[in-house]
């Protein structure tokens, strides 16, 4: 399995490598492409290490140091190289490199926080979460802390689905990922309370029945869970998280085929997640 990291020479880049390493831990053919995206006016592009690309003479000493620092962070069991490229758009450059290198997904670090205290993805992450043809995994400050408490291992996947078409698609992707990572899978849906604060019993029962249908016949380690709360934020906080968990979302139905589009509900959930996340493109 090969993943491409949008690498920056700071904590975000280091955290993205940690998340990608956890995702690749059980892959026998694990590969990482660490992409350093440079301003468009930079007059070169290069690959490091390997090959006669004129790295020492063309690439600046600064980028040389970034590349070496990045490779030092990658576990020995994972094959890795750094690619530096000058492009007008960071998000577009990452997608082009991912396609060229046959990557199966893109991994980003994320440390931007809204002034109100909740997590908010930066401009590059937002662009990828609304346009990528590949799954996008992203760390958050709280998510990285959770991953580190689990010794940088994925311990469980939680796939979030609703009652709209596409739920089976997300679950299928999550089932395959959980099997590859050799971890259990939880399939969850959120139901917010009624305006008077009481649980919407009819909606809860309907959601539970749908989940049971969706997971019927799957591995016994796939567990459905309906989560209720007065708001999405409350439900996210009450669901019960493991250290080392990974949240999996599907694209909104507004997404073109094989493209991501993070809907408003998923965006709201993203703000409060205490674990890393992955978003899966709409396939139909």
Secondary structure by P-SEA (a helix, b strand, c coil): cbbbbbccccaaaaaaaaaaaaaaccccbbbbbbbbccccccccccccccccccccccccaaaaaaaaaaaaaccccbbbbbbbbbcccaaaaaaaaaaaacccbbbbbbcccccccbbbbcaaaaaaacccccbbbbbcaaaaaaaaaacccccbbbbbbccccaaaaaaaaaaaaaaaacbbbbbbbbbbbccccccaaaaaaaaaaaaaaaaccccccbbbbbbbcccaaaaaaacccccbbbbbbbccccccccbbbbcaaaaaaaaccccccccccccc
